[in-house]
Amino acid sequence: MKMDRLAPLQLFLAVADAGSFSAAARRLDLGAVQASATIARLERELGVRLFERSTRRLRLTEAGEHWLPHARALVAAWDAGQAALRDAAGGDRPLAGRLRLSLPSDLGRQHLWHWLEAAADREGEPDLQLEVRLSDRLADLVQDPVDHAVRYGTPPDSTLIALPLAPANRRVLCASPAYVARCGAPQHPNELAHHACLRFVLGESVHGRWRFDSPTGDTVAVEVRGPRVADDGGLVREWALAGLGVAYKSRLDVASDLAAGRLVPLLPDWLGEPAPLHWMAVGRHRLSPALHRVIAHLRSRCDELLR
């Protein structure tokens, strides 16, 4: 992180959001001692204590609470000004520097990393530093050492910028032809009680309640069971390909398998749960014109895959 006149304010906001000096320091590539010294210097300049520190917790003081919205406004105004200058003068600049990304495991391994490399090649930036973390755990863009994330679902945090990549994507119930030949295909969601359902961990819990919209518009939710649970979406897809059960996957994840006949859709007249895909960022200042072009490239590739 470049240490400039905005750095103390940015660090103050990071500490306030993370509730930890160490987490904020990791987020901004600072040493913990440097972060603590920077906040102490800011407190001296303002003439107030911004944080109450103890061995158990860190929290804002009353003065810190009063200063917080003003600090956010100052940093937001600076970021907006920088973004406006970049848009006006640097629209044709290539993608450069370091890009730290969190990607969903299955889609990331199958497609996203290929698309990102193709987009970087189109930008003509061979020295781009790309750091990728593949995980189905939702990355915390404040505390984790990532700047951007590609996420399924509706963004829960309204403070994040969410750019749609595949807003109409849904989950699809599917299995291998061998599994269907052996166990049959369900004709109604309630029949999933008699099938080996391949469940996955969504957030902090097992996604075991699957919802479907009927052809008449009614919603049916069923509790499913099965002998296999994974916290990696790619493994769930591999289990389905191996004929070990029924999977309820993002259509983006299994589009190639469905097109090739390695998996077959089940309950084709029923709509699966929405699974919109977004590109997430902490603020618009992180979205350069070059990065917008990359995001547009990913959006077009998602469209192609779903078609």
Buried (B, 14 or more C-beta within 10 A) or exposed (E): EEEEEBBBBBBBBBBBBBBBBBBBBBBBEBEBEBBBEBBEEBBEEBEBBBBEEEEEEBEBBEBBEEBBEEBBEBBBEBBEEBBEEBEEEEEEEBBEEEBBBBBBBBBBBBBBBEBBEBBBEEBEBEEBEEEBBBBBBBBBBBBBBBBBBBBBBEBEEEEBBBBBBBEEBBBBBBBBEEBBEEBEBBEEBEBBEEBBBBBBBBEEEBBBEBBBBBEEEEEBEBEBEBEBBBBBBBBBBBBBBEBBBBBBBBBBBBBEBBEEEBBBBBBEEBBBBBBBBBBBBBBBBBBBBBBBBBBEBBBEBBEEBEE
